[in-house]
Amino acid sequence: MKTNLLLRTLLITSLGIGLFTCQKDDDFIAVETPQASTYSAGVPLEWFKVFEIVDRSAPGYRPPAAARALAYIGLAGYEAAVQGMPGNKSLAGVLSGLSMPVIAPNTEYHWPTAVNAAYFSMFQNFYPHLQSFENVLIQNRNQLFEIEFARTVDPEVFDRSKAFGVAVANAVYEWSKTDAAGHNAYLNPRPSSYIPPVGPGLWQPTKPDFTPALFPYWGKVRPFGMNSTDLVARQPLPFSEDPNSQFYIQAKETQNWVNKIKSGKDEESHWIAEFWSDDFYKVTFTPPGRWFAIANQVVTNEKPSLAKAVELYAKMGMALADAGIAIWNSKFLYNVERPVHYINRNFDANWESIMNNPYSGVTGITPEFPAYPSGHSGFGGAAATVLTDMFGYQYRMTDNCHKDRTEFRGTPRTFDTFIEMAVENAYSRIPMGVHFRMDCDEGLRLGYLAGKRVLELPWNQ
């Protein structure tokens, strides 16, 4: 027995000597950091629920600017977790000029803490001008997550992860600054330097308030996936007031559809028009914000991992941003007038849209930019493309974005696919009285293309 014990002792000792004498300095076993896919989507979901509130009342952040903010915030969240996502890769070097910090080797990180820090920093960077309520909301969201994580995460790991998330956000925000046309454009959304061209069929500010053009230079903003050719819409229908022309026929369609609603003969179309409107500052979120609210419902239902959620929100934000750039670029390239001017001139001098602000009481409103192509259509097409790619074509859901709202027809509607939602959203603008059919056709096409181009970026290893 003593001999066996001695032999075992010698064997263990010799193995130990071999282990430490043969091991090189760089051969130590790496610290195992759990992958981002092992955590829930709670952090991104809660932050983009905050966005639903912030988006309603952020001065200057009307549709294309809101989409751009979503893109950069989403990108920061993705980059804060991607080094814990083995199947994915950073977009540093893919997006020209973007560089990212890297994690320390053989060191543990807590990805939810890093993502939270990145989102919090980005909200502060993009929305420094919010009122006290929204600022408190942002601060509280961050503090609640920090308190939660500090209870369960080693202090050194927590501090390291938080610092990394802040560093990622700073890098993304610095990259935003290199986009001169887009960065801080919310501070001057209606530049007085822009004078709309004058001529037959060209856009001019519309009644009732004749608001100047919104973001007329937005086409110069840097895209994420689309190229310069992608950013130009196809030629609109040739302007004509000939009763046999397609332009005339489409204008008559808009007039007739609105008149039918006004007469009380098409309640379904009235519901659809108001359900998708999302047009008014401090009433609802913006059209791109609406699609993030839809995504939030999907994430709530599907409960994806942190990894899938940050990828979803990054792709959606970037696709929405590119759709906004392409559409606004094309709006101010072609300068197609809105239906109200054409209809007032050719059919009915007193005709107006059914876009009515439920709080101010102002009626017959038309958005303050050219008609072609439609922004709602583009944002819907872009978002639906990404959502379909992430969750499949057949996806039945009820959109509760405006559930229980009584100022307008926000009663939930149910759909079988995301594309069905996007199409209804697009063509809702005709019965609203603010678009021609061609605007919606081309807006959808550009939106689908924006989504496709962003999905084509090298997200995976």
Secondary structure per residue as TSV (DSSP state, phi and psi in degrees):
chain	resnum	aa	ss	phi	psi
A	1	M	-	360.0	-41.9
A	2	K	H	-64.8	-36.5
A	3	T	H	-65.5	-43.5
A	4	N	H	-62.9	-40.4
A	5	L	H	-63.2	-41.6
A	6	L	H	-64.5	-42.3
A	7	L	H	-63.6	-41.7
A	8	R	H	-64.6	-39.1
A	9	T	H	-64.1	-43.0
A	10	L	H	-65.2	-39.0
A	11	L	H	-63.8	-46.4
A	12	I	H	-63.2	-41.7
A	13	T	H	-63.4	-43.8
A	14	S	H	-66.3	-36.9
A	15	L	H	-64.7	-40.1
A	16	G	H	-64.8	-42.6
A	17	I	H	-62.5	-42.4
A	18	G	H	-62.5	-39.6
A	19	L	H	-61.5	-47.4
A	20	F	H	-86.4	-25.8
A	21	T	H	-81.9	-28.2
A	22	C	H	-88.7	-18.3
A	23	Q	-	-75.9	132.4
A	24	K	-	-84.4	165.4
A	25	D	G	-60.6	-32.2
A	26	D	G	-96.5	15.4
A	27	D	G	-101.5	5.1
A	28	F	S	-64.9	144.2
A	29	I	-	-64.7	130.4
A	30	A	-	-67.6	148.0
A	31	V	-	-68.7	132.7
A	32	E	-	-84.5	106.9
A	33	T	-	-93.5	124.6
A	34	P	-	-55.9	141.2
A	35	Q	-	-68.3	156.6
A	36	A	G	-61.9	-25.1
A	37	S	G	-70.5	-11.4
A	38	T	G	-85.2	-7.4
A	39	Y	S	-105.0	160.3
A	40	S	B	-79.5	171.1
A	41	A	S	-86.2	14.5
A	42	G	H	-55.2	-42.8
A	43	V	H	-64.9	-56.5
A	44	P	H	-62.8	-37.5
A	45	L	H	-60.9	-47.7
A	46	E	H	-67.8	-36.2
A	47	W	H	-66.7	-38.4
A	48	F	H	-81.4	-12.8
A	49	K	H	-71.2	-38.3
A	50	V	H	-60.2	-40.5
A	51	F	H	-59.6	-36.8
A	52	E	H	-55.5	-34.9
A	53	I	H	-82.1	-45.7
A	54	V	H	-60.4	-40.2
A	55	D	H	-62.8	-27.5
A	56	R	H	-66.5	-33.6
A	57	S	H	-128.6	18.9
A	58	A	-	-84.7	110.6
A	59	P	T	-58.6	135.7
A	60	G	T	84.9	-17.8
A	61	Y	-	-91.4	66.6
A	62	R	-	-87.0	179.4
A	63	P	H	-40.2	-60.5
A	64	P	H	-68.5	-30.8
A	65	A	H	-70.3	-37.2
A	66	A	H	-63.2	-41.4
A	67	A	H	-63.4	-40.1
A	68	R	H	-63.8	-42.5
A	69	A	H	-60.9	-42.7
A	70	L	H	-60.0	-38.0
A	71	A	H	-64.0	-47.5
A	72	Y	H	-71.6	-38.5
A	73	I	H	-64.5	-45.7
A	74	G	H	-62.7	-40.6
A	75	L	H	-62.0	-42.5
A	76	A	H	-62.3	-42.1
A	77	G	H	-62.7	-41.0
A	78	Y	H	-63.8	-47.6
A	79	E	H	-67.2	-26.0
A	80	A	H	-71.9	-18.5
A	81	A	H	-117.0	-13.8
A	82	V	G	-63.0	-26.7
A	83	Q	G	-75.5	-3.7
A	84	G	G	-109.9	18.3
A	85	M	-	-124.5	85.6
A	86	P	T	-55.9	-28.9
A	87	G	T	-83.4	-7.9
A	88	N	B	-112.0	169.0
A	89	K	-	-136.3	155.2
A	90	S	-	-66.9	152.2
A	91	L	-	-92.9	5.3
A	92	A	B	-61.8	129.9
A	93	G	T	88.7	-25.0
A	94	V	T	-82.8	-48.5
A	95	L	B	-85.3	115.5
A	96	S	T	-54.9	125.0
A	97	G	T	89.5	-6.9
A	98	L	-	-86.6	124.9
A	99	S	-	-125.5	148.4
A	100	M	-	-129.0	144.9
A	101	P	-	-67.1	156.8
A	102	V	-	-118.7	153.7
A	103	I	-	-73.1	155.3
A	104	A	-	-71.1	138.7
A	105	P	T	-68.2	152.2
A	106	N	T	54.1	37.4
A	107	T	-	-133.8	140.3
A	108	E	-	-84.9	140.9
A	109	Y	-	-131.0	150.7
A	110	H	-	-110.4	105.4
A	111	W	H	-63.4	-39.3
A	112	P	H	-59.2	-36.7
A	113	T	H	-66.2	-42.2
A	114	A	H	-64.1	-43.4
A	115	V	H	-66.2	-43.2
A	116	N	H	-58.8	-45.5
A	117	A	H	-62.9	-38.0
A	118	A	H	-66.4	-47.0
A	119	Y	H	-62.6	-45.2
A	120	F	H	-59.3	-45.2
A	121	S	H	-62.9	-40.8
A	122	M	H	-68.9	-39.3
A	123	F	H	-61.0	-41.5
A	124	Q	H	-64.8	-39.4
A	125	N	H	-68.0	-42.6
A	126	F	H	-86.5	-20.9
A	127	Y	-	-128.1	59.5
A	128	P	T	-77.9	-6.1
A	129	H	T	-108.9	13.8
A	130	L	-	-73.3	159.6
A	131	Q	-	-73.0	169.4
A	132	S	H	-59.6	-37.9
A	133	F	H	-60.3	-48.6
A	134	E	H	-67.6	-37.5
A	135	N	H	-62.0	-43.8
A	136	V	H	-63.4	-39.6
A	137	L	H	-59.7	-44.3
A	138	I	H	-65.9	-45.4
A	139	Q	H	-62.0	-43.3
A	140	N	H	-66.0	-38.5
A	141	R	H	-61.3	-43.7
A	142	N	H	-64.1	-46.0
A	143	Q	H	-63.7	-38.6
A	144	L	H	-63.4	-42.3
A	145	F	H	-67.8	-40.8
A	146	E	H	-64.2	-40.6
A	147	I	H	-62.7	-44.6
A	148	E	H	-60.8	-47.1
A	149	F	H	-73.8	-33.9
A	150	A	H	-63.8	-23.2
A	151	R	H	-74.9	-25.9
A	152	T	H	-119.4	-12.1
A	153	V	S	-106.8	138.1
A	154	D	-	-52.7	135.6
A	155	P	H	-54.7	-40.4
A	156	E	H	-67.0	-40.6
A	157	V	H	-65.8	-41.5
A	158	F	H	-60.6	-50.8
A	159	D	H	-62.8	-41.1
A	160	R	H	-64.8	-42.4
A	161	S	H	-68.3	-41.7
A	162	K	H	-62.5	-45.2
A	163	A	H	-62.0	-38.2
A	164	F	H	-65.9	-43.8
A	165	G	H	-60.9	-40.6
A	166	V	H	-64.8	-41.5
A	167	A	H	-62.8	-40.3
A	168	V	H	-62.8	-47.5
A	169	A	H	-59.9	-42.1
A	170	N	H	-61.9	-40.4
A	171	A	H	-66.0	-42.4
A	172	V	H	-65.9	-40.8
A	173	Y	H	-68.0	-37.7
A	174	E	H	-63.2	-36.4
A	175	W	H	-67.4	-37.6
A	176	S	H	-57.1	-37.5
A	177	K	H	-62.4	-25.7
A	178	T	T	-77.3	-5.0
A	179	D	-	-98.1	86.5
A	180	A	T	-60.6	-36.8
A	181	A	T	-73.4	-28.0
A	182	G	T	-100.6	-34.5
A	183	H	T	-66.8	125.1
A	184	N	T	61.6	20.0
A	185	A	G	-65.9	-19.8
A	186	Y	G	-61.7	-19.3
A	187	L	G	-72.2	-20.0
A	188	N	S	-141.8	68.0
A	189	P	S	-71.3	-21.5
A	190	R	S	-126.2	73.4
A	191	P	-	-62.7	132.8
A	192	S	T	-70.7	-13.9
A	193	S	T	-70.9	-17.2
A	194	Y	-	-86.4	125.2
A	195	I	-	-118.7	114.4
A	196	P	-	-65.9	142.8
A	197	P	-	-65.4	155.8
A	198	V	-	-114.9	136.4
A	199	G	S	165.6	171.2
A	200	P	T	-59.5	125.9
A	201	G	T	76.7	6.1
A	202	L	B	-93.0	147.9
A	203	W	-	-67.6	139.3
A	204	Q	-	-135.4	156.4
A	205	P	-	-51.0	144.0
A	206	T	-	-108.5	159.7
A	207	K	T	-68.7	159.0
A	208	P	T	-88.6	-15.6
A	209	D	T	-112.4	-7.0
A	210	F	-	53.2	46.0
A	211	T	-	-65.8	136.1
A	212	P	-	-62.5	166.0
A	213	A	-	-59.5	136.3
A	214	L	S	-94.6	121.6
A	215	F	S	50.4	56.4
A	216	P	T	-66.7	-18.3
A	217	Y	T	-103.6	14.9
A	218	W	G	-64.9	-21.3
A	219	G	G	-62.8	-14.3
A	220	K	G	-87.3	-5.0
A	221	V	S	-68.0	145.8
A	222	R	-	-73.6	124.7
A	223	P	-	-83.2	171.6
A	224	F	S	-100.5	-45.5
A	225	G	S	-122.8	-24.9
A	226	M	-	-80.9	149.5
A	227	N	-	-99.3	177.0
A	228	S	T	-62.3	-34.5
A	229	T	T	-68.2	-39.1
A	230	D	T	-60.0	-28.9
A	231	L	T	-78.0	-2.2
A	232	V	S	-109.4	119.5
A	233	A	-	-68.4	158.5
A	234	R	-	-63.1	158.8
A	235	Q	-	-58.5	135.1
A	236	P	-	-71.1	171.5
A	237	L	-	-57.5	142.8
A	238	P	-	-59.7	133.0
A	239	F	-	-64.7	134.9
A	240	S	-	-160.1	147.5
A	241	E	-	-111.3	15.0
A	242	D	-	-73.3	126.5
A	243	P	T	-57.7	-19.0
A	244	N	T	-91.8	-3.8
A	245	S	S	-81.1	154.4
A	246	Q	H	-65.1	-33.7
A	247	F	H	-61.9	-47.0
A	248	Y	H	-61.2	-44.2
A	249	I	H	-62.4	-41.2
A	250	Q	H	-70.0	-36.6
A	251	A	H	-63.8	-39.6
A	252	K	H	-65.4	-35.9
A	253	E	H	-60.6	-45.7
A	254	T	H	-61.7	-46.9
A	255	Q	H	-59.6	-47.5
A	256	N	H	-64.4	-39.7
A	257	W	H	-64.6	-45.2
A	258	V	H	-63.8	-42.9
A	259	N	H	-61.9	-36.8
A	260	K	H	-64.7	-40.5
A	261	I	H	-65.3	-44.7
A	262	K	H	-62.3	-28.5
A	263	S	T	-83.8	-2.1
A	264	G	T	81.3	16.2
A	265	K	S	-98.7	1.3
A	266	D	-	-146.1	71.8
A	267	E	H	-67.3	-32.2
A	268	E	H	-61.9	-46.9
A	269	S	H	-65.8	-35.0
A	270	H	H	-62.6	-43.7
A	271	W	H	-60.8	-48.1
A	272	I	H	-61.0	-44.2
A	273	A	H	-60.6	-45.8
A	274	E	H	-76.7	-32.1
A	275	F	H	-59.7	-37.7
A	276	W	T	-100.6	4.1
A	277	S	-	-59.6	-64.4
A	278	D	-	46.9	45.7
A	279	D	-	-103.5	-16.1
A	280	F	S	-111.6	129.3
A	281	Y	T	-57.6	132.0
A	282	K	T	70.0	7.1
A	283	V	T	-106.2	-52.5
A	284	T	S	-134.8	175.6
A	285	F	-	-70.6	170.9
A	286	T	-	-73.7	166.6
A	287	P	H	-55.2	-44.9
A	288	P	H	-67.1	-35.5
A	289	G	H	-61.8	-32.4
A	290	R	H	-59.8	-41.2
A	291	W	H	-71.7	-27.5
A	292	F	H	-71.3	-33.0
A	293	A	H	-65.9	-36.4
A	294	I	H	-65.4	-44.7
A	295	A	H	-60.4	-38.0
A	296	N	H	-60.5	-38.4
A	297	Q	H	-65.3	-39.4
A	298	V	H	-65.2	-44.8
A	299	V	H	-63.5	-40.0
A	300	T	H	-60.4	-41.5
A	301	N	H	-73.7	-41.9
A	302	E	H	-88.5	-22.8
A	303	K	-	51.3	56.1
A	304	P	-	-71.6	172.0
A	305	S	B	-73.8	167.3
A	306	L	H	-56.4	-42.4
A	307	A	H	-60.0	-48.2
A	308	K	H	-67.8	-36.8
A	309	A	H	-67.3	-46.1
A	310	V	H	-65.8	-32.2
A	311	E	H	-68.0	-43.5
A	312	L	H	-57.7	-52.3
A	313	Y	H	-65.9	-35.1
A	314	A	H	-66.4	-47.2
A	315	K	H	-63.8	-43.0
A	316	M	H	-63.9	-44.9
A	317	G	H	-60.6	-44.1
A	318	M	H	-68.3	-38.6
A	319	A	H	-65.9	-42.9
A	320	L	H	-63.0	-41.1
A	321	A	H	-62.5	-45.5
A	322	D	H	-65.5	-38.8
A	323	A	H	-60.2	-43.2
A	324	G	H	-62.2	-39.4
A	325	I	H	-65.6	-48.0
A	326	A	H	-62.1	-41.6
A	327	I	H	-72.4	-44.6
A	328	W	H	-69.1	-34.7
A	329	N	H	-58.9	-44.5
A	330	S	H	-74.9	-34.6
A	331	K	H	-55.7	-48.0
A	332	F	H	-90.5	-1.1
A	333	L	H	-82.1	-45.4
A	334	Y	H	-95.2	-27.3
A	335	N	-	53.0	47.9
A	336	V	B	-76.3	131.9
A	337	E	-	-66.8	160.3
A	338	R	-	-80.6	157.1
A	339	P	H	-54.2	-34.9
A	340	V	H	-58.3	-40.4
A	341	H	H	-70.3	-41.7
A	342	Y	H	-64.6	-45.9
A	343	I	H	-67.8	-41.8
A	344	N	H	-61.4	-35.5
A	345	R	H	-79.1	-33.9
A	346	N	H	-108.1	-27.5
A	347	F	T	-121.2	-49.4
A	348	D	-	-154.8	110.7
A	349	A	T	-65.4	-19.0
A	350	N	T	-105.2	1.1
A	351	W	-	-66.4	145.6
A	352	E	-	-149.9	165.3
A	353	S	-	-69.4	174.0
A	354	I	S	-104.1	19.7
A	355	M	-	-81.2	105.8
A	356	N	-	-122.6	129.9
A	357	N	-	-77.2	118.0
A	358	P	T	-72.1	-14.8
A	359	Y	T	-98.7	-45.4
A	360	S	T	-80.7	-23.5
A	361	G	-	84.7	-0.6
A	362	V	-	-72.5	133.3
A	363	T	-	-119.5	166.3
A	364	G	S	64.5	38.6
A	365	I	-	-84.5	149.9
A	366	T	-	-130.7	136.3
A	367	P	-	-56.6	153.2
A	368	E	S	-90.9	54.9
A	369	F	S	-164.2	163.5
A	370	P	-	-58.7	162.3
A	371	A	-	-78.1	-42.3
A	372	Y	S	-101.6	126.7
A	373	P	S	-88.6	176.6
A	374	S	-	-80.7	128.6
A	375	G	H	-67.6	-46.3
A	376	H	H	-53.4	-43.2
A	377	S	H	-64.0	-43.4
A	378	G	H	-66.5	-43.4
A	379	F	H	-64.0	-41.2
A	380	G	H	-64.2	-44.1
A	381	G	H	-62.4	-41.4
A	382	A	H	-65.3	-49.6
A	383	A	H	-65.4	-42.4
A	384	A	H	-63.6	-34.4
A	385	T	H	-62.9	-44.6
A	386	V	H	-69.1	-46.0
A	387	L	H	-60.6	-39.5
A	388	T	H	-64.5	-41.8
A	389	D	H	-63.5	-36.5
A	390	M	H	-84.6	-31.4
A	391	F	H	-125.5	1.9
A	392	G	-	96.9	157.6
A	393	Y	S	-69.0	-52.2
A	394	Q	E	-80.5	103.1
A	395	Y	E	-142.2	101.3
A	396	R	E	-85.4	126.9
A	397	M	E	-151.9	156.6
A	398	T	E	-105.5	124.6
A	399	D	E	-85.5	110.4
A	400	N	-	-100.7	20.6
A	401	C	T	-52.5	-39.7
A	402	H	T	-117.1	26.2
A	403	K	T	-57.5	136.0
A	404	D	T	73.4	3.2
A	405	R	-	-73.5	137.0
A	406	T	T	-114.6	-8.7
A	407	E	T	-74.5	-20.1
A	408	F	T	-151.7	178.8
A	409	R	T	-83.7	86.0
A	410	G	-	-104.6	12.0
A	411	T	-	-52.8	130.7
A	412	P	-	-54.1	147.3
A	413	R	E	-124.5	148.3
A	414	T	E	-111.8	140.1
A	415	F	E	-134.1	155.1
A	416	D	E	-95.5	-20.3
A	417	T	E	-145.5	160.4
A	418	F	H	-68.9	-33.9
A	419	I	H	-64.3	-39.1
A	420	E	H	-58.4	-41.1
A	421	M	H	-62.5	-45.5
A	422	A	H	-63.3	-40.7
A	423	V	H	-66.8	-44.6
A	424	E	H	-62.8	-42.1
A	425	N	H	-57.1	-46.0
A	426	A	H	-61.4	-54.5
A	427	Y	H	-80.0	-4.6
A	428	S	T	-64.4	-17.8
A	429	R	H	-77.2	-17.4
A	430	I	H	-74.6	-53.9
A	431	P	H	-65.4	-20.1
A	432	M	H	-69.2	-23.7
A	433	G	T	92.3	16.3
A	434	V	S	-114.5	-1.2
A	435	H	-	-143.3	156.2
A	436	F	-	-89.1	160.7
A	437	R	H	-60.9	-37.2
A	438	M	H	-61.4	-31.5
A	439	D	H	-61.4	-42.2
A	440	C	H	-73.5	-40.6
A	441	D	H	-56.6	-51.2
A	442	E	H	-75.2	-32.9
A	443	G	H	-61.4	-44.5
A	444	L	H	-59.4	-45.9
A	445	R	H	-59.3	-45.4
A	446	L	H	-64.6	-37.3
A	447	G	H	-64.7	-46.0
A	448	Y	H	-58.6	-41.4
A	449	L	H	-66.2	-40.7
A	450	A	H	-60.0	-45.9
A	451	G	H	-61.0	-44.0
A	452	K	H	-60.4	-45.8
A	453	R	H	-64.5	-39.1
A	454	V	H	-69.1	-39.9
A	455	L	H	-64.7	-26.1
A	456	E	T	-77.0	-11.6
A	457	L	S	-62.8	151.8
A	458	P	-	-77.6	76.8
A	459	W	-	-74.4	-24.7
A	460	N	B	-110.1	154.3
A	461	Q	-	-66.6	360.0
